[in-house]
Amino acid sequence: MSDVGVLVGGHLVWVVQLLMIAERTLGGLVHPGKIEEMDEELTRVIEDFDRAVNVEALRLVKKTSKQTLFSNRQ
């Protein structure tokens, strides 16, 4: 996972913990199944974001390597 994904993932853990505290404090007004569902959805979003960042990084490397190749020929 990229550094961005790890950073976002760290926030995910914090959000899940906060939701669990809220669930205990509110006496069950927040359903544990809903928290788990939100956790799974956030995990999917983070994974999708991580893949997008990786694709963009590869695109930039390809672009930079072409520029370097052409600048060395002159």
N, C-alpha and C positions, 0 to 999 in steps of 0.2 A: 504494500500500500504506500502511496506517496506521502510526503510530509503533510500535505494538505489533508489527505484522508485521515491521517493519524490525529491531526489537530481537530478536525471535525468529529472524528470518532471519540476523542476525549470529551468533547462537549456532549455527545450523545449519552455517554455514561452519566454525566452530571445531570442531564435532563431526566433520564430514567430514574435516577436516585431521588431527584426532587419530586417526581410524580409519585414515587412509592411513599415518600414522607407525607405528601399531601393526602394520599389515600388513607394512611394510618391516622393522620390528624383529623380528617373529615369524617372518620368513622364509616368508611366504606362507600362514600358518595362517588368516588372514582373507582371504577371496576377494574380489578387486576387483569382481566382478559383484554380490556381496552388498552391498558398500559403495554401489555405484551404485543398487541397488534401494532401499536404506534412504534414500539421498539423495532419490530420487524420491518415496518415501512421505512423508518429512518435508516436502518441498515442498508436497505435496497437503494435508497437515494444516495447514500454515501458511496456505495460501490459503483453506482452509475456515474457519479461525479468523478470518482477516482479514475475510472476508465476514460472519461472525457479528457481529464487532465493528461493522462498518459498519451492519448492520441494527439493532443495538441503539442506535447513535448516532442513526439516523433516527427510531426510536421515541421516544427521549428528546426530540429536537427537536420532534416533533409534539406530545407531551404538554406540553412547556414552552410552546409557542406557543399552545395552547388555553388554558392557565392564564393567560397574559399577556393574551390576547384577552378572556377573561371578567373579569379584574380591572380592565381599562381601562373596561369598560362600567358598572361600579358607581360 
